[in-house]
């Protein structure tokens, strides 16, 4: 980022912090643009001031789409914390790919984390900062203690945390736990989404797509009503 662009961004962030300190109003939930999905959530959208856990083979793309919606609805910036060991094998985040979701480079900050401790520390400090931002982190698993610390930090700062996990077997303080996989035989941006843990809501499954023109989520045409997931399924 050029020096003049960085200075302008920092000035904008300071102004937003001052505005938040004056109002003290809690951030509104994130509307995804897909009523079928938002209607399943108690807040009518993805809760801000909260941490959400994403798993499945399409979790990165879904996180990018959620982050794009957060930026469009008032988040000051997107902080994406990359795991250095994973990046060495799969490559770094691809800028043009993120641009498909409407994420401007000037509002994206990348942070390379060497290990789990550094990743959790970066996420906790970012979420506790008094500014509505979207912070994405990559972990093998998010245990209850770590998820609770991140949730408390998000409640303090008002931002949204998206934690991408390889497996999600145990208890977690995350407000929303999702599994996202590609729609079989579908083009990129078509997903099967399982809400397998929704605090204050009911687990369900549905199919969704990302509309690159509207920069919003949508249910697939002709989709039947969301199917409630059976306990233990």
DOTOR-476531 format. One record per residue: z negated, y, x negated of N, C-alpha, C, O, CB in turn. Coordinates in pm, whole numbers, padded with zeros to 5 digits, always signed. Each point is the difference from the previous one (the first is absolute). Glycine has a CB too. Layout:
DOTOR-476531
ZYXZYXZYXZYXZYX...
END
This chain:
DOTOR-476531
+00000-00119-00083+00000+00119+00083+00000+00124-00087-00075+00007-00098-00046-00131+00280+00203+00223-00150+00005+00122-00078-00129+00077+00014-00073-00016+00098+00321+00026-00069-00279+00077-00131-00125+00074+00002-00011+00090+00122-00106+00008+00061+00103-00014-00309+00113+00075+00285-00006+00090+00115-00025-00077+00130-00073+00047+00087+00227+00112-00206-00092-00277+00132-00021-00082+00119-00143-00052+00006-00061-00005+00106+00302-00059-00109-00294+00025-00114-00139-00049-00005-00098+00111+00039-00094-00025+00076+00158-00140-00256-00042+00286+00129-00089+00112+00032+00005+00032+00150-00103+00028+00061+00137+00064-00292+00086-00097+00289+00013+00027+00143-00072-00105+00083-00065+00031+00099+00285+00080-00142-00208-00239+00000-00066-00107+00072-00152+00014-00009-00069-00015+00101+00264-00135-00145-00246+00179-00074-00145+00017-00016-00052+00116+00083-00108-00009+00058+00125-00086-00289+00059+00205+00237-00042+00114+00081-00006-00038+00147-00090+00041+00073+00191+00115-00240-00002-00236+00212+00001-00046+00139-00120-00090+00028-00061+00010+00106+00311+00007-00104-00282-00106-00096-00115-00089+00018-00130+00078+00010-00085-00030+00084+00208-00149-00209-00139+00279+00040-00123+00082+00004-00013+00071+00135-00109+00008+00055+00121+00025-00304+00099+00016+00301-00003+00068+00130-00041-00096+00111-00076+00037+00089+00254+00120-00168-00127-00279+00073-00036-00099+00102-00146-00038-00009-00066-00020+00102+00300-00065-00107-00287+00074-00117-00143-00030-00017-00084+00110+00061-00097-00029+00072+00146-00098-00282-00014+00252+00184-00076+00113+00056+00005-00002+00152-00100+00028+00066+00150+00108-00272+00066-00169+00262+00013-00005+00146-00087-00110+00059-00063+00019+00104+00296+00070-00122-00237-00204-00049-00083-00110+00048-00148+00035-00006-00077-00033+00090+00251-00128-00165-00214+00228-00031-00141+00038-00015-00041+00098+00108-00116+00002+00041+00133-00038-00287+00078+00117+00295-00032+00096+00105-00013-00069+00136-00091+00033+00076+00210+00145-00205-00032-00272+00160+00001-00060+00132-00094-00119+00013-00070-00014+00100+00303+00090-00078-00234-00163-00124-00081-00121+00006+00046-00099+00105-00073-00093+00033-00116+00228-00113+00309-00116+00135+00050-00087+00105+00046-00133-00058+00063-00002-00105+00005+00202+00240-00098-00312-00068+00047-00129-00049+00151-00010+00013+00057+00055+00094-00275-00161-00031+00285+00038-00155+00146-00011+00008+00040-00087+00118-00069-00096+00032+00085+00125-00281+00096+00003+00313+00046-00081+00113+00056-00132-00048+00035-00013-00117+00015+00220+00246-00039-00306-00041+00060-00128-00038+00148+00017-00028+00063+00095+00047-00232-00217+00092+00224+00030-00215+00141+00003-00038+00083-00067+00109-00018-00118+00029-00043+00115-00273+00152+00078+00303+00092-00055+00099+00119-00059-00074+00067+00070-00077-00140+00097+00253+00101-00293-00154+00108-00067-00072+00137+00028+00062+00103-00021-00065-00265-00155-00002+00164+00222+00192+00127+00017+00071+00037-00122+00083+00102+00001+00069-00030+00150-00250-00154-00255+00174+00025-00124+00075-00114-00017+00102-00106-00050-00036+00229-00059-00162-00103+00148+00326-00107-00010+00099-00056-00141+00015-00120-00016+00026+00227+00204+00092-00022-00290-00134-00048-00138+00015-00106-00032-00106-00093-00075+00027+00315+00009+00068-00206+00123-00215-00096-00022-00108-00122+00090+00017-00113-00047-00004+00301-00018-00149-00163+00196+00172-00111+00094+00011-00091-00033+00118-00121+00022-00006+00264+00154-00097-00084-00231+00211-00079-00033+00118-00097-00115-00022-00091-00019+00079+00278+00100+00055-00167-00157-00241-00092-00109-00033-00123+00047-00075-00096-00075-00016+00291-00076+00010-00193+00276-00041-00107+00051-00084-00094+00090+00080+00047+00079+00082+00105-00092-00281-00283+00002+00179-00096+00075+00082+00020+00151-00004-00023+00068+00099-00137-00251-00141+00204+00236-00072+00018+00145-00013+00135+00047+00051+00027+00120+00003-00179-00126-00198+00239-00089+00234+00134+00037+00040+00092+00022-00117+00108+00056+00015-00204+00045+00185+00054-00146-00316+00077+00012-00123-00083-00055-00115-00113-00043+00021+00236+00246+00067-00067-00203-00208-00071-00051-00117-00107+00102-00040+00032+00116-00026+00173-00245-00052-00329+00086+00072-00111+00093-00022+00009+00068-00136+00027-00064-00101-00168-00078+00248+00118+00274-00147-00018+00074-00125-00149-00003-00035-00083-00037+00082+00284+00187-00034-00233-00111-00171-00139-00013-00045-00042-00145-00001-00115-00032+00032+00065+00258+00059+00143-00313-00128-00026-00144+00007+00085-00074-00102+00099+00052-00052-00157-00032+00296+00018-00145-00271+00073-00088-00091+00060-00114+00081-00065-00055+00088-00087+00114-00282+00277-00092+00163+00071-00106+00068+00055-00098-00103+00040+00039-00110+00020+00116+00301-00060-00282-00155+00039-00107-00092+00133-00060+00044+00016-00038+00116-00259-00011-00167+00337+00039-00042+00133-00054+00029+00026-00120-00089-00023+00005-00121+00106+00223+00190-00035-00337-00009+00040-00118-00076+00137-00043+00050+00057+00062+00090-00299-00134-00125+00296-00035-00024+00131-00050+00040+00108+00045-00097-00022+00088-00083-00053-00086+00320+00192-00063-00227+00106+00024-00097+00073+00132+00018+00077+00040-00087-00050-00282+00077-00051+00312+00121+00063+00131+00022-00102+00112+00002+00027+00107+00056+00155-00220+00071-00298+00090-00185-00107+00099+00007+00034+00131-00071-00039+00107+00048-00122-00295-00037+00233+00182-00124+00033+00123-00073+00091+00091+00083-00022+00121+00008-00001-00245-00225+00125+00065+00280+00092+00080+00081-00073+00059+00120+00022+00116+00035+00170-00259-00109-00278+00065+00137-00073+00049+00117-00095+00112-00042-00015+00098+00073+00033-00324+00038-00082+00212-00227-00089+00105-00050+00077+00128-00027-00048+00110+00031-00101-00284-00131+00269+00162+00042+00082+00119-00025+00036+00069+00131-00001+00123+00007+00094-00231-00214-00063+00030+00311+00033+00059+00129-00121+00071+00061+00013+00111+00052+00159-00290-00017-00290+00116-00041-00121+00065+00049-00030+00127-00078-00037+00102+00058-00051-00324+00012+00105+00216-00202-00025+00118-00083+00095+00113+00035-00040+00117+00003-00041-00266-00187+00207+00116+00211+00097+00102+00040-00042+00068+00129+00011+00121+00014+00171-00250-00128-00231+00050+00209-00049+00058+00125-00121+00089-00025-00014+00106+00062+00101-00306+00064-00176+00157-00216-00117+00081-00032+00040+00134-00062-00057+00103+00034-00076-00313-00067+00230+00207-00057+00047+00125-00061+00063+00091+00104-00017+00122-00006+00055-00243-00210+00035+00064+00310+00065+00080+00103-00101+00061+00098+00029+00099+00067+00173-00245-00088-00322+00085+00028-00098+00047+00097-00120+00069-00064-00107+00009+00060+00178-00194+00087-00053+00233-00269-00103+00087-00057-00067-00046-00127-00074+00078-00060+00039-00013+00286+00058-00189-00271-00058-00042-00127+00057+00086-00113+00121+00026-00003-00151-00263+00089-00055+00281-00176+00044+00091-00105+00087-00067-00104+00095+00060-00050-00301+00070+00087+00175-00254-00069+00078-00073-00100-00024-00149+00015-00090-00044+00071+00078+00240-00229+00095-00272+00089-00013-00146-00008-00036-00037-00142+00076+00027-00093+00091-00061+00281-00282-00029-00205-00041-00053-00130+00018-00151+00004-00067-00070+00077-00099+00259-00115+00257-00239-00044+00026-00145-00004-00053-00052-00133+00053+00033-00106+00154-00013+00256-00311-00103-00144-00062-00058-00119+00064-00135-00028-00017-00095+00078-00202+00216-00032+00292-00131-00154+00070-00123-00035-00084-00086-00095-00069+00052-00088+00288+00067+00119-00211-00248-00012-00062-00097-00089+00094-00022-00119+00111-00051+00018-00237-00061+00176+00083+00148-00315+00087-00009-00117+00050-00142-00024+00116-00020-00036-00240+00212-00064+00036-00291+00120+00041-00139-00027+00108-00045+00097+00092-00071-00039-00320+00022-00050+00218+00089+00215+00102-00037+00097+00129+00077-00026+00109-00056+00013-00288+00004+00157+00167+00179-00206+00119+00081-00026+00081-00055-00116+00122+00010-00002-00243+00190+00090+00051-00259-00187+00070-00055-00115+00092-00115+00039+00100-00025-00067-00293+00093-00076+00160-00138+00251+00080-00116+00042+00104+00037+00106+00112-00052-00002-00306-00093-00050+00158+00233+00144+00090+00029+00112+00070+00134-00013+00091+00029+00078-00237-00166+00064+00105+00221-00240+00058+00132-00015-00083+00106+00072-00085-00031+00083+00310-00075-00103-00198+00232-00013-00071+00112+00060+00056+00032+00138+00104-00053+00040-00152+00145-00269-00023-00007+00300+00051+00047+00129+00136+00066-00019+00022+00071-00098-00258-00039+00182+00325-00056+00010+00137+00048-00010+00015+00127+00083-00009-00003+00123+00095-00233-00159-00063+00350-00032+00008+00129+00066+00099+00007+00114-00037+00042+00109-00028+00054-00321+00192-00135+00190+00097+00003+00111-00041-00086+00118+00031+00031+00115+00146+00011-00282-00248-00152+00138-00047-00083+00110-00104+00072+00084+00002-00009+00123+00044-00193-00261-00137+00274+00073-00100+00077+00073+00065+00115+00076-00047+00038+00107-00125-00100-00277+00280+00119+00115+00069+00110+00067+00056-00044+00135+00014+00082+00091+00043+00016-00313-00024-00226+00235+00049-00052+00129-00104+00017+00109+00033+00007+00119+00109-00173-00240-00269+00172+00082-00107+00019+00097-00033+00148+00021-00087+00033+00080-00004-00255-00146+00162+00310-00004-00025+00143+00014-00112+00052-00086-00057+00105+00030+00140-00126+00197-00116-00051-00335-00107+00043-00091+00060+00086-00110+00074-00049-00084-00210-00160+00134+00103+00337-00050+00053+00093-00101-00072-00021-00133-00122-00015-00001+00178+00183+00182+00016-00170-00293-00063-00020-00130-00111+00100-00030-00098-00034-00067+00312-00059-00012-00200+00217+00127-00100+00103-00029-00135-00030+00066-00101+00058-00040+00286+00106+00021-00187-00253+00118-00125-00030+00070-00051-00141-00034-00091-00051+00064+00161+00205+00121-00010-00215-00286-00038-00134-00044-00061+00006-00140+00063+00049-00093+00119-00150+00235-00303+00052-00155-00066-00012-00129-00021-00148-00029-00059-00072+00081-00056+00298-00055+00163-00272-00141-00016-00139-00041-00110-00009-00105-00007+00081-00092+00250-00129+00142-00327-00051-00036-00109-00022-00095+00002-00145-00043-00013-00090+00084-00127+00274+00020+00154-00208-00233+00000-00137-00054-00144-00040-00032-00066+00066-00080+00300-00036-00015-00281-00138+00156-00137-00048-00020+00003-00129-00080+00079-00090+00027-00154+00198+00189-00012-00116-00316+00002-00114-00091-00070-00123+00054+00035-00112-00038-00028+00273-00145-00105-00143+00272-00074-00115+00051-00060+00033+00135+00016+00110+00052-00067-00185-00286-00018-00023+00291-00058+00016+00134-00102+00113+00005-00002+00079+00095+00038-00322-00056-00120+00251-00142-00102+00106-00001+00063+00138+00004-00044+00087+00075-00108-00238-00203+00255+00170+00048+00067+00130-00004+00070+00030+00132+00001+00114+00046+00029-00140-00293+00028-00077+00308+00067+00018+00129-00099+00045+00107+00026+00096+00072+00141-00272-00136-00280+00107+00075-00099+00034+00102-00060+00138-00025-00025+00075+00094-00026-00318-00066+00028+00276-00153-00056+00132-00031+00098+00110+00040-00041+00102+00057-00090-00203-00247+00258+00082+00159+00100+00101+00034+00010+00018+00151+00005+00112+00050+00122-00169-00258-00124-00055+00282+00010+00008+00145-00123+00068+00060+00013+00084+00089+00127-00291-00089-00257+00171-00047-00123+00057+00055-00007+00151-00025-00036+00076+00091-00080-00295-00126+00149+00262-00086-00005+00143-00030+00105+00077+00080-00026+00111+00046-00058-00164-00276+00203-00006+00245+00106+00068+00076-00038+00013+00147+00017+00107+00059+00154-00195-00220-00222-00019+00220-00033+00003+00142-00119+00091+00030-00008+00056+00109+00098-00287-00090-00181+00246-00114-00117+00085+00022+00032+00148-00017-00079+00086+00040-00064-00273-00119+00259+00218+00019+00037+00140-00020+00021+00066+00136+00063-00059+00087+00044+00005-00311-00160+00177+00244+00007+00064+00132+00139+00052+00034+00022+00121+00011-00259-00059-00039+00329-00154+00043+00138+00036+00030+00066-00119+00068-00014-00112-00047+00026+00272-00151+00059-00138+00308+00067-00113+00066+00120-00047-00081+00105+00064+00000-00181+00021+00223+00059-00195-00290+00110-00058-00077+00013-00147+00037-00085-00055+00069+00049+00218-00259+00143-00224+00143+00020-00144+00017-00005-00063-00137+00078+00036-00089+00063-00004+00299-00231-00128-00229-00016-00068-00128+00031-00147+00018-00058-00066+00087-00115+00234-00161+00264-00220-00009+00039-00141+00005-00046-00068-00128+00020+00053-00110+00180+00001+00257-00261-00170-00133-00044-00076-00116+00042-00145+00011+00027-00050+00110-00220+00206-00138+00199-00225-00086+00044-00140-00006-00111-00086-00059-00044+00024-00112+00286+00049+00087-00287-00173+00101-00106-00088-00044+00035-00145+00034+00078-00027+00091-00247+00213-00060+00108-00277-00107+00016-00141+00033-00071-00030+00130+00056-00065+00088-00039+00004-00332-00140+00109+00258-00079-00019+00121-00095+00119+00012-00045+00055-00100+00062-00310+00085-00047+00293+00138-00094+00110+00027-00125-00060+00062+00000-00039+00117+00189+00208-00085-00297-00177-00111-00123-00058+00052-00076+00102+00084+00035+00118+00005-00047-00271-00205-00094+00105+00266-00071+00087+00094-00065+00119-00070+00008+00113+00049-00050-00311+00095-00021+00174-00259-00068+00110-00069+00098+00110-00039-00026+00118+00023-00145-00280-00108+00282+00123+00025+00100+00099-00041+00059+00071+00121+00019+00122-00002+00033-00259-00201-00023+00061+00309+00059+00063+00119-00098+00097+00065+00042+00103+00053+00099-00308-00016-00269+00174-00041-00100+00090+00058-00008+00130-00079-00009+00107+00060-00120-00305+00023+00132+00189-00214-00003+00121-00083+00122+00088+00027-00010+00122+00009-00119-00247-00186+00245+00062+00189+00121+00076+00027-00003+00061+00140+00045+00113+00020+00081-00264-00175-00179+00077+00251-00010+00053+00136-00092+00122+00005+00033+00099+00066+00008-00329+00026-00153+00225-00160-00091+00114-00003+00066+00120-00068-00018+00114+00044-00179-00272-00049+00273+00133-00100+00070+00109-00068+00103+00062+00092+00014+00123+00003-00050-00236-00223+00109+00031+00295+00102+00052+00091-00064+00081+00112+00055+00102+00041+00092-00298-00094-00261+00152+00103-00070+00076+00103-00045+00135-00052-00001+00099+00073-00075-00313+00031+00039+00220-00229-00043+00125-00061+00117+00096-00021-00012+00119+00028-00175-00242-00141+00299+00072+00064+00112+00087-00033+00098+00022+00114+00069+00101+00002-00095-00179-00231+00033-00016+00323+00090+00015+00113+00140-00054-00022+00085+00013+00088-00215+00183-00031+00155-00257-00173+00133-00054-00028+00017-00141+00052-00089-00055+00066+00099+00199-00265+00105-00203+00169+00031-00136+00043+00025-00088-00122+00080+00034-00086+00018+00053+00303-00166-00199-00223+00019-00095-00109+00075-00123+00048-00036-00060+00102-00174+00143-00211+00313-00121+00035+00078-00121+00030-00014-00092-00120+00053+00029-00107+00112+00097+00257-00233-00238-00133-00024-00092-00109+00090-00123+00019-00010-00070+00101-00230+00152-00128+00327-00106-00070+00093-00112+00006-00063-00119-00072-00029+00009-00119+00229+00147+00128-00220-00265+00061-00069-00115-00057+00092-00121+00000+00088-00014+00086-00310+00104-00008+00200-00178-00175+00077-00123-00008-00053-00105+00098+00076-00083+00051-00026+00133-00290-00178-00046+00265-00059-00090+00098-00120+00071+00063-00063+00085-00062+00140-00293-00067-00107+00173+00252-00107+00068+00072-00088-00102+00071-00001-00005+00123+00147+00208-00092-00221-00284-00106-00071-00111+00063-00138+00034+00055-00045-00066+00094+00168-00076-00247-00190+00243+00098-00140+00020+00033-00027+00124+00083+00094+00068+00043-00146-00185-00250-00078+00147+00231-00037+00118+00076+00045+00129-00069+00012+00005-00122-00208-00131+00213+00221+00228-00011+00044+00128-00053-00045+00111+00093-00009-00020+00122+00208-00089-00234-00227+00225+00057-00036+00117+00080+00122+00080+00041-00013+00105+00064-00205-00096-00182+00338-00056+00083+00122+00072+00038+00009+00012+00152-00032-00094+00072+00148+00010-00280-00072+00201+00255+00009+00022+00144+00111-00083+00063-00010-00043+00115-00079+00274-00148+00195-00251-00044+00118-00071+00051+00047-00095-00108+00013+00038-00116+00053+00156+00266-00041-00319-00112+00051-00099-00095+00130-00055+00056+00004-00058+00108-00238-00003-00187+00342+00082+00004+00134-00035+00044+00063-00101-00094-00027-00001-00120+00051+00227+00225+00061-00311-00049+00089-00083-00081+00142+00033+00042+00034-00006+00118-00207-00181-00143+00256+00222-00073+00137+00041+00027+00096-00087-00078-00011-00012-00122-00065+00249+00166+00169-00298+00026+00103-00083-00063+00137+00040+00056+00009+00050+00112-00174-00241-00143+00271+00169-00046+00134+00032+00051+00035-00083+00123-00040-00115+00011+00110+00176-00243+00004+00000+00322+00053-00075+00114+00101-00102-00053+00095+00040-00067-00131+00158+00226+00020-00327-00132+00094-00101-00051+00144+00032+00041+00031+00019+00117-00214-00190-00107+00270+00175-00110+00140+00026+00026+00032+00145+00029+00115+00033+00029-00102-00259+00054-00113+00314-00090+00022+00141+00032+00032+00082-00123-00016-00046-00113-00137+00021+00305+00199+00147-00170+00030+00091-00109-00129+00065-00049-00102-00009+00069+00332+00052+00024-00229+00021-00211-00121+00067-00049-00050+00103+00102+00079+00069+00064-00002-00104-00300-00209+00043+00248-00058+00093+00096-00029-00062+00135-00044+00069+00092+00163+00108-00209-00094-00309+00131-00037-00073+00121-00116-00092-00035+00010-00082-00091+00228+00092+00184-00350+00005-00022-00122-00069-00039-00066-00073+00115+00011+00040+00116-00041+00130-00292-00039-00277+00142-00096-00062+00090-00138+00046-00044-00040-00019-00114+00189-00184+00158-00221+00264+00049-00129+00062-00032-00110-00072+00077+00007-00015+00122+00104+00238-00165-00212-00267-00030-00116-00062+00063-00122+00088-00022-00041+00023-00114+00139-00254+00080-00155+00280+00142-00128+00072-00005-00108-00106+00017-00039-00033+00112+00137+00253-00018-00146-00272-00206-00091-00112+00012-00146+00041-00006-00090-00082+00016+00263-00059-00117-00196+00271+00076-00135+00052+00015+00012+00149+00031+00049+00077-00082-00148-00252-00078+00053+00214+00279+00006+00139+00044-00139+00039+00048-00046-00050+00103+00293+00032-00037-00315+00105-00138-00135+00039+00040+00006+00075+00132+00061+00107+00010-00133-00094-00252+00008-00069+00343+00002+00061+00132+00122-00033+00082+00019+00055+00108-00153+00124-00202+00219-00268+00043+00123-00038+00071+00016-00150+00006-00091-00075-00035+00196+00287-00038+00012-00254+00118+00028-00143+00019+00113-00042-00095+00103+00068-00004-00178-00056+00247+00059-00120-00318+00108-00049-00087+00127-00028+00080-00006-00042+00115-00164-00057-00269+00284+00123+00091+00127-00020+00070+00112-00016-00103-00020+00024-00119-00061+00111+00317+00198-00177-00149+00119-00011-00085+00115+00071+00070+00012-00003+00122-00092-00219-00219+00164+00287+00016+00121+00062+00054+00103+00016-00110-00030-00014-00119-00105+00135+00293+00257-00090-00133+00108+00025-00095+00032+00149+00000+00003+00064+00105+00091-00297-00069-00071+00287-00156+00023+00144-00014+00114+00024-00097+00038-00087-00079-00280+00135+00129+00296+00072-00043+00101+00041-00096-00028+00142-00044-00073+00073+00066+00243-00227+00038-00111+00192-00217-00012+00137-00051+00132+00071+00024+00106-00046-00045-00276-00023-00130+00163+00180+00246+00118+00080+00032+00017+00106-00109-00076+00096-00005+00047-00136+00255+00129+00022-00339+00019+00091-00113+00049+00137+00046-00014+00098-00074+00064-00295-00070+00007+00206+00262+00046+00130+00051-00116+00081+00057-00016+00117-00032+00240-00218+00082-00303+00037+00034-00114+00068+00062-00123+00000-00091-00096+00073+00027+00184-00140+00196-00085-00014-00330-00116-00016-00089-00124-00037+00082-00105+00063-00011+00204+00104-00152-00082-00269+00244-00108-00047+00086+00016-00149+00023+00107-00057-00022-00123+00283+00134-00092-00289-00068+00003-00140+00038+00052-00012+00143-00007+00094+00079-00185-00147-00235+00244-00064+00189+00045-00028+00136-00012-00149+00024+00010-00081-00092+00148+00280+00092-00179-00233+00126+00005-00141+00038+00146-00043+00007+00087+00080+00031-00306-00062+00098+00245-00144-00157+00136-00050+00007+00051+00003+00144-00077-00028+00092+00035-00117-00294+00171+00178+00225+00054+00003+00137-00019-00134+00070+00021-00107-00058+00148+00277-00015-00211-00162+00197-00018-00122+00077-00126-00077-00035-00016-00115+00042+00259+00104-00024-00333+00073-00095-00122-00070-00041-00093-00021+00118-00026+00095+00075+00047+00004-00303-00072-00218+00248-00099-00022+00106-00131+00068-00037-00017+00043-00114+00125-00263+00175-00202+00232+00033-00129+00063-00030-00068-00070-00118+00020-00119-00020-00044+00185+00262-00056+00009-00321-00070-00062-00113-00079-00122+00042-00062-00002+00106+00050+00224-00213+00015-00324+00022-00069-00126+00031-00136+00000-00067-00010+00017-00121+00230-00140+00140-00324+00105+00059-00136-00005-00056-00014-00125-00085+00041-00108+00041-00134+00236+00155+00034-00113-00313-00020-00113-00090-00125-00076+00042-00103+00059+00031+00216+00065-00220-00102-00254+00191-00115-00084+00035-00099+00002-00114+00038+00007-00117+00104-00153+00263-00271+00140-00113-00105-00005-00102+00021-00120-00090+00019-00113+00046-00180+00226+00109+00157-00085-00286+00015-00106-00098+00142-00041-00023+00025-00092-00078-00244+00017+00143+00317+00142+00002+00141-00037-00018+00055+00060-00127+00117-00020-00033-00087+00007+00280
END
